Amino acid sequence: MGAGHDHGSAGGDGAVTGDFRVRLGIAFGLTATMVVAQAVGSVLTGSLALLTDTAHALADASGLLVALIAATLMRRPSTPKRTWGFRRIEVIAALGQATLLLGVGVYAAIEGIRRLFEPPDIPASELVVFGIIGLVMNIIAIVILSSSRGANFNMRAAFLEVLNDALGSLGVIVAAIVISTTGFQQADAIAGLFIAALIAPRAFMLMKETTAVLMEFTPSGLDLDEVRRHILELEHVEDVHDLHASTVATGLPTISAHVVVDDGCFSDGHAAAVLEDIQRCVEEDFSVAVHHSTFQIETAGISEREAAGVRHP
């Protein structure tokens, strides 16, 4: 006896799959405009900080475009061939964005160290102008994305990108002021290293989390040993095996298991009641509520035949 339990369709939770396309579109337009402006500025000034921030903004613009595409695909309904629809596309998109950010961070670190020893002459007045342009556009994008930043991996990655880029623009402005007032040309390289230090840890953490989802690791905060203990404490339950849990997308953890019950449960009607108890357990007894579960209720004889590789008596 097997059963699946699903509260709503894959696209039924507005908090998880809300329509953020307009916000992402505006943020992408602002960031793309900023990329062009800062690219011109980096050529005119020769600033590493501005060049790094431009590369960062380019990665941001690419990431926001991917996020916009992902937000569109995520709204497609599930089909018999794609039973989860495109829900997981947000995880793939976030992983791609994190990889781009990490690449930019590594480049900025290497070039920044080199320029500490060979600092070029940087025109501070032009640098501060382009830094301010970048900061203003990023602040607007932050305001647009802030309210939805926790909705899913996709929106979180998009928000982190514009937030990091805003801090990078701030670093460019500070470097320009330092160069202008003290003539300390290494301030530009230090600002570039500062931007790299902002990018790398956040990108690494996002890569780690999204990779865990793609590898179908147990959802963070869900202890399967504890789940097993709780299920075994239920009346009529004799054993639990083939217990697995994973995350399809943000807010969609799943769990499955084979549960061995008394043989008599299939003749006295207890099997259905046991199944309801198990489903209620995984929904209510843990910090991670699992609303999509699949449990196979079986007898000890069936379990022994499965262990022996015999599927049919």
N, C-alpha and C positions, 0 to 999 in steps of 0.2 A: 504494500500500500504506500503510494507516494503522494506528496502534495506540494504545490507551490503556493506561496502567499505573497500577494503584491498589493500594496495600498496605492492605487493610482497608477497611471501610465508613466512611461519614462519621461514624458514631457509635462506631467501634470503639476509639478511643484513650481509655482511661480518664483519662489525665492531662490530656486536653483537654476531654472532655465528661463528666467525673465528676459525680456527683449531689451538688450543693451546696445542695439545696432546704431541708433542715432548718436548716443554718447560716444561710442567708439569711432563713429564716422567723423564727428567734430574733432575729437582728440587727434585722429589721424591727419586731418586737414591742417590743424595747427602745427603738428610735429613735422609734417612734410614741408610746410612753408618755412619752418625754423631751420630745417636741414639745408635748404637752398641758401637762406640768409647766412647761416654760420659757415657753410662751405666757401662762400664768397669771402667772408671775414677771415677764415683760416688762411686762404691764399694771400690776401692782402697783408695780413699781420705776421704770418709764419709762426703763430702761436701753437705750441703743443697742446696746451690746455684747451684751446678752442678747437683744434683739430680732433683731439680726443672726444671732446663734447659733441663735435659734429658726427664723428663715427658712432658715438653713443646714440645720438639723436637719429641717425640713419637706421641703426639697429632697432631703436624704439619705433620708428615709422614702419619698418618692415614687420616688427612684432605686432603693432597695432593693426596693420592691414591683415595679417594672419588671424589676429583675434577677431576682427570684423568678419572675415570669411567663416571662421569657426562659429561665431555667434549666429551666423545665418544658417550654417549646416546643422547646428544643434537643434534648430526648431523644426527640422524635418521629422515627420512621424516615423515610427518603427514599421518595419515590413517583415514578412516571413523570412526574407533573406538577411535583413539587418534588424534583429530582434530588439536591440537597444537603440536603434536609429543611429544618429551620429553623436550620441552623448559623449563618447570618449574623445572626440576631436578636440575638446577643450584641453584635455590633458596633453595630447600630442602638440598642440599649438603652444602651450605654456612651456613644454620641454624645448621646443625649437627656439622660443624667445630667450629662455635661460641660456641655451648654448651660444646664441649670438652675443648676449651680454658678457658671458664669460670670456669669449674670444676677444671682445673689445677691451675688457679689463686686463687681460694678459698682454695685449699689444701696448696699452697705455703704460703698464708697469715697466716693460722692457725699454720703451722709448724714453720714459721719464727718467729712468736711471742713467741712460746714456746722456741725456741733456743736462743732468746735474753737473757733469764734468765738461760738457761742451755747450754752454747756453748761448742760443742765438739772440740777437737784438730784437726785442719785441716792442712795437709801437703801442704804448699803453692806452692812449686816448681812443684809438679805433677798437682796441680789444674790449674796453669797458662798454662801448656802445653795443657791440654784438652780444656781449654777455647779458646786458640788460634786456635786449630783444628776446634772447632765449629764455631768460628767467620769467618774463611777463607771459610768454606763450605757455610755458610749462605750468605756471600757477593757474592759468585759465583751465588747462587740461586737467590739473589736479582737482579743481573744484567740480568739474564735470563728472569725473570718474569716482570721486571719493565716496559717495553714498552707496555705490554698488561694488566697492573693492573686495568685499568678503563674499560675494555671491558664488564664485567658483574659481577654479585655478586660472582660467582664461582672464577673468577680470582682475584677479589679484596680480597676475603677471603684467597686465597692461598698466595698472596703477603704479606698481613698483618701478616700471620703466620711466614713466613721466616724473615720478618723485625723485628717482636717482638723477635723472637728467636736470631737474630743477636745482638739486644740490650741486651738480656739476657746473651749471651756469653760474651759481653763486660763487663757486670756486674760481671761475674765470674772472668774475668781477673783482674778487679779493686780490687775485694775482695782478690784475691790471692796476689796482690802487697801490699795491706794494711796489710794483715796478715804477710807477709814476712818482711816488713820493721818496723812494729810497734808491732806485736804480738797481735793485737786486733782481737780476734777470732770471736767477734760478727759481724765483717764485712761480714762474710759468710751469716749469717741470714739476715742482712740488704740488701745484694745483692738479696737474695731470695725474700724479701718483695718488692724490687724494680722491680723484674721481674713480681711479682703478680700485682703490680700497673700498669705495662705496659699492661698486658694481659686483666684484667677485664673490663676497660672502653671500649676498642675497641670491645671486644667480646659482651658486652651488646648492643652497638650501632648496631652491625651487626645483632644480634638477633632481635632487635626492628624493623629494616628495613625489614628483611626477613619475620618476623611474619606479618608485615603489608601487605606484598604481598600475603601471604598465606590466610590471613583473608579477602582479596579483598577489602582493604581500598582504598579510593580515592588516585590516584597517587600524590605524594608530588609535590607541586607547581601548582596543578590544582584546581581552586576554582569553584565548581559546581554551586554555586549561581551566580557567574559571567557568567558561561556558559549559565545558564538558561536565564539571562537577555539579553545576546547577541542574543540568538535564538529568544526570544520574540520580539526583535526589528526588526526582519526580516519581510518583507512584506508578508501578508496573514497568518502569524502565530498567532493563538489565544491562545494557551496554550501549556505547556510542562509538562509532568508528567512521572513517572517511569524512572527518570533520574539516571543512574548508571555509575560509572567508576571504573576501576580496572587495575591492572598490571598483565599480564600473566607471563612475564619474563623481564629481563633487556632490555630496549629500546622498549618494546611492550605494551604501555598503550592502553586500549580499552574503548569505551564509547557506551552507548545505551540509547534510550529514545523513548517515544511515543510523537509525535508532532501533535497537533490539528490545522488544517488549514480550511480556508473558504470552504464551500461545493462546491462552484463554481470551485475550483481548479481542481476537478476531471472531470469537463466537458470542461473546457477551456484550459487544458494542463499545468496549472501552478504547479501542484503537483510535477512533475519531476524537474522543475526549483527551487522550494522551497527546495527540497531534496539536490540538488547540492549546494545551498547557505548554508545550514546547515553544510554539509560536509566540505565545504571550510572554514566555520567559525571555526570549531574545529581543523582544520589543521593549520590555519594561524594566528588566533587572540589571542592565548594564549602562555605562556612561555613553556608549555608542548604541543608539537604538537602530536595530536592523529590521526594517519593514518588508524587505524582500527576502524570503527564506524558502528553501526547498528541503523537505525532510522525507526520507524513505523509511516507513515504518515496516519492520520485518520481524520474523521469528528467529529464534536461535538457529533452527535448522537451515533457514535461508542464508543466514550470516555465515554458517560453517561451509555451505556449498560455495558461496562467493569467495571465501578465503582459500578454498581448494581449487578455485578456477572453474567450478562447475556452475553454469548459469541456469540450467534446466534439469530437473530431476529425471 
